[in-house]
């Protein structure tokens, strides 16, 4: 049986202060660049309720530096198969709190990821045996 050697821990992420210094905020382009993402992805995360940038007087988005880490986490979770709706449901875990329902969702998603890992391992083993037979 495949056992996971990967453990996910959600550390509390700072909430954006109400009046951060504008010099500490990042533009959408800079945030996307640092996260290896695109401005469009950041706008999508905002539409999905995953990011809440501040706005300048001219309506431009500004992000605190810790948004980069959050975007990286979202990307990893999406790449692992979690949808933005599930990620939004898990946001309280990322802020240091969780309800019984949130923990149940996290456990369910973890089981799905372990099943996917078993399937990938079986496929890799099959490819290895094909290569060995050549």
C-alpha positions in Angstrom: 0.0 0.0 0.0 1.3 3.4 -0.9 1.7 5.7 2.0 2.0 9.5 1.7 5.2 11.0 2.8 3.8 14.5 2.0 2.1 16.3 4.8 0.3 19.6 4.1 0.3 22.2 6.9 -1.6 25.4 6.6 0.2 28.1 8.5 -1.9 31.1 9.4 -1.6 33.8 6.8 -1.7 37.4 7.8 -4.8 39.3 7.0 -4.3 42.4 5.0 -4.2 45.4 7.4 -6.7 48.1 6.8 -4.2 50.8 6.2 -1.0 49.3 4.9 1.7 51.6 3.6 1.2 51.8 -0.2 4.9 51.4 -0.6 4.6 47.8 0.7 1.9 46.9 -1.7 2.6 45.2 -5.1 1.1 45.8 -8.4 -0.8 43.0 -10.1 2.1 42.6 -12.6 4.7 42.4 -9.9 2.6 40.0 -7.8 2.1 37.8 -10.8 5.8 37.8 -11.7 6.9 36.9 -8.2 4.3 34.1 -8.1 5.2 32.8 -11.6 1.7 33.4 -12.7 -0.2 35.9 -14.9 -2.2 39.0 -14.1 -5.2 37.2 -15.6 -4.9 34.3 -13.1 -4.8 36.9 -10.2 -8.0 38.5 -11.5 -9.6 35.0 -11.8 -8.6 34.2 -8.2 -10.2 37.6 -7.2 -13.4 36.7 -9.1 -13.5 33.3 -7.2 -13.2 35.0 -3.8 -9.6 33.8 -3.2 -7.8 37.1 -3.3 -9.1 40.5 -2.2 -6.6 43.2 -3.4 -6.9 46.8 -2.3 -7.6 49.4 -5.0 -5.9 52.7 -5.7 -7.9 55.8 -6.3 -7.6 55.0 -10.0 -8.9 51.5 -9.4 -5.6 49.6 -9.8 -5.2 46.5 -7.8 -2.5 46.4 -5.0 -1.5 43.3 -3.2 0.4 42.7 0.1 3.6 40.8 -0.4 2.2 37.7 1.3 -0.3 37.4 -1.6 2.6 35.8 -3.6 2.8 32.9 -1.2 -1.0 32.5 -1.3 -1.0 32.5 -5.1 1.7 29.8 -5.1 -0.4 27.7 -2.7 -3.5 28.1 -4.9 -1.6 27.0 -7.9 -0.3 23.9 -6.1 -3.8 23.0 -4.9 -5.3 23.5 -8.4 -2.5 21.5 -9.9 -3.3 18.7 -7.4 -6.9 18.7 -8.6 -8.8 20.9 -6.1 -11.2 23.3 -7.6 -11.4 27.0 -6.6 -14.7 26.3 -4.8 -13.0 23.7 -2.6 -10.1 26.0 -2.1 -12.4 28.8 -1.0 -14.0 26.4 1.4 -10.6 25.7 2.9 -9.6 29.4 3.3 -10.4 29.3 7.1 -7.7 26.6 7.5 -5.2 28.9 5.9 -6.1 31.6 8.4 -5.6 29.3 11.4 -9.1 28.1 12.1 -11.4 25.3 10.8 -14.9 23.9 11.3 -15.7 20.3 11.4 -17.1 20.6 7.8 -13.8 22.2 6.7 -11.8 19.4 8.3 -14.0 16.8 6.6 -13.5 18.5 3.2 -9.7 18.5 3.8 -9.7 14.8 4.7 -11.8 14.0 1.7 -9.5 15.9 -0.7 -6.5 14.3 1.0 -7.9 10.8 0.3 -8.6 11.7 -3.3 -5.0 12.9 -3.7 -3.6 9.6 -2.2 -5.8 7.6 -4.6 -4.4 9.6 -7.5 -0.9 9.1 -6.3 -1.5 5.3 -6.2 -2.8 5.4 -9.7 0.2 7.4 -10.9 2.6 5.0 -9.2 0.9 2.0 -10.8 1.2 3.7 -14.2 4.9 4.5 -13.6 5.5 0.9 -12.6 3.8 -0.4 -15.7 6.0 2.0 -17.9 9.1 0.8 -16.0 8.2 -2.9 -16.8 7.7 -2.0 -20.5 11.1 -0.3 -20.6 12.7 -3.2 -18.9 11.3 -5.6 -21.5 12.9 -3.6 -24.4 
